[in-house]
C-alpha cells in the first residue's frame, strides 16, 4: 500500500526553459499519483513527456489521466506522451467540462489535427478510452480509489479532483479564480480535511487585481482556504512564467513564515502520503 505524489510540471500558462527557472522547473502542469498499484496522472502539460519516458522504463501499461481542462498549457504535452504510442498500453482519459461540448476525445484529436500538428491522434497505438463526466460527479478508479470532483471558476470551465485512498486524501485544484472575501464553497467542500492540496497559486495577492478575469488565484488564497478546511499541507502550484527562481525563493520564504503547512511545488518533488 502506497500513496505517493510526484510533480513533473509545476509551471502555468507556458513552459519556461531558461536558466532562471531551473530551481523550481519550467514544464507546465503534470502531477503523477501512485495509489496502491494504480497510476493516476493529473494534466498533460509539457511535464508529461518526461513522465511518459519514466512509465516506459518502469513498464507501466495502464493508468488514468484526469484533466482539469483543455487549455494549451494543460494538454500540449499529450502528443509527446510516449506510452500512448504503444499498442499494449491502456489509458482512461477523464474530463469534466466537455460532456456537452463534443467530449474530451474530440478535443485531444483537434489539437493533433492539421494545421496544428503533423501526427494525428489515430496514429497513437494505445487503447485511449475517453471518459466524460460532469464536474461535481464522483466515481471510482479502483475498488479502493475514490474520486470526488468539483467545478472551478475558470474561462471555459475546469474541474478540481480529490483522490481518497487508504484513509488519506489529496486534492488537485487548478485553474481557478477566487472572489476576494468570498471563499469558494465548492473548493472548501472538496478539500475539507485533506492531507495535501495542490492549488493554483499563479499570482500573489498584490498581483491579482491586474488579472481579474484571467481565471487564476493566489498562494495567499490557497493558505486561507486550506486553513479554513483543516488541510494538512498546501502545495503552491501553477507558477506564473514571469516568476523566476529568485522571486519564487522569496515567495517560498514568505509562505513558510505565514503558515508552516505551505510548501512550493518544484519539478521532481515527491510527497509520500502513505
Secondary structure, 3 states (H helix, E strand, C coil): CCEEEEEEECECCCCCCCHHHCCCCCCECEEEEEECCEEEEECCCCHHHHHHHHHHHCCCCEEEEEECCCCHHHHCCHHHCHHHHCCCCEEEEEECCCCCCCCHHHHHHHHCCCCCCCCCHHHCCCEEEEEECCCCCEEEEECCEEEEEEEECCCCCEEEEEEEECCEEEEEECCCCCECCECCHHHHHHHCCCCEEEEECCECHHHHHHHCCCCCCEHHHHHHHHHHHCCCEEEEECECCCCCHHHHHHHHHHHHHHCCCEEECCCCCEEECC
